[in-house]
Amino acid sequence: MKVVLIADVRGQGKKGDVLNVSEGYARNFLLPKKLAVEADNKILNEIKGKEESIAHQKEVERKAAAEAKEKLEKITVVMEVAGSDDRLYGAVTAKDIADAVSEQYGVELDKRKINLSEQIKTYGTYTAEVKLYTEITAKLTIDVKRATK
């Protein structure tokens, strides 16, 4: 008998899985405990629709990430930071970079997705990796300059 799990069942599968189980197991255990429902065409079509919806959503997110990658790789973020001689008074963090990109170019980045290969404690030009989506990373150029008074 084909059933669709509506809750995780240990040793059988996770919620939403379609299983072929013995009729006795389904009628005596899964169905009475409301762990599964009998798989008919209506339910199978709903599951197929949800899977297609999820696949479409992932494709939209992937395209948005690819567009953001193109935009980020073309820009240079200029940050004016206070310091003396060639050293900064602090360090430029991922949060500072995310805020600067948002302010200068209107692209929202998650600070946890920005990977700095080294700490930015001196003036100069740096490159950071920004993870936008699975297997999509962009290289962001950061130009740290002395703040003008």
N, C-alpha and C positions, 0 to 999 in steps of 0.2 A: 504494500500500500504506500502511495506517495503522500508525504506530509511536508508541511512547511513549519519550521520551528519558529515560535514566537517568543522564545526565551532560550538562553544558552542551556544546553543539556550536556552534562559531563559525559564524556565518552562517545557522544553522538555528533555534536556540532554546535555551531553558533547560531544566534538569532538570524533569521532570514534564509538559512540553508534549506534546500529541498533535499529530502532524504527518501530512500526507499527502505521501509522497515516492515517487519512482519505485522500482519493484521492484528494479532493478539497484543503485541507490544503497543501498537498505536491505540487500539480500543480500550485496553485495560490500564495503560499508564500515561501515555502522552496526551491523549484527548481529555480524559477526566481531570487531569491536573492542569489543564490549560497551558501546556508547554508547546503544543503544536495544533495546527488545524489541517484538515484534509485538503490536499492540493487539488483544486479544480481549475478549470480554464480561467475563470475570473481572477483568482489569486495569482496564478502563474503570469497572467498578463500584467497585473499590478507590479509584480516583482520585476518583470522585464522592463516596464516603464520607468521604475525607480532606477534600475541599473543604467538605462539609457540617459536618464536625467543626470545622474552622477557623472557619467562619462562626458556628457556635454559640458557640465560645469567645469570639470577638470580641463577640458580642451580650451574653454574660454579663459581660465586662469593661466594656462600655459601660453596662450597668445598674448595676454596682457603682460606676462613676465618677459616674453621675448621683445615686446615693444619697449618696455621699461629698460631692458638691457641695452638696446640700441641707443636710447636717449642718454642713459648714464655713461656709456662709453665715449660719447661725444663731448661731454661737458667736463669742465674743471671747476671744482669747488674752491673758492678763494676764502680763506679764513684769516682774519686779522686778529692776532693774539698778542697780549702784552708780554714783555720779556726784557732781558738785558743782554747786551752783546749778541751772542748767537744761541742763547738758551732761553727757553720759556719759563715763566714763573710756575707753571704747572705742566700738565700734559693735555693734549687734545685727545678726547675720548670718542668712542663710537656714538655716544649720545650727542656730543657736540657736532659731529659730522652729520648725523641724521637731521638735527635741527637746522644746520646750515643748508643742506640740500633742500629741505622743505621750504625754507625761507627764500632761497635764491631761485629755485627752479620749480617749486610746487609739487615735487615728487615725494610722497610719504614713504619713508623707509623705517623698518624695525631695527632698533639699535642692536638687537641680539643677532641680526643677520649680517652685520658688518664685521668683517674679520680683518684686523690690522696685523700685519706680519711682525711689526715692531711698534714699540711705544713711540708716539710722536712727542719729542721733548725739545726739538730744535727747529729752526726755520728751514724751509726747503719744500721740495715737491715729493709727495709720497703717493703710493698706490695702495688701495684697499680693495679687498674682494667683498662683493655684496651677493649673498645667496638670495635669489629671487624666487626660485621654485626648484623642484627636484631636477638636478642636472643642469640648471640654468644659473650661472653666476656671471656677474658683470665686474669689470675692473673700473674702479672709480679713482680719478686723479684728484688729489688734494694738494692745494698750494697754500702753505702756511707762511704768512707774511707778518712783519712787524706792524703793530697797530699804530696808526697815525693819531697824533694828539689833536 
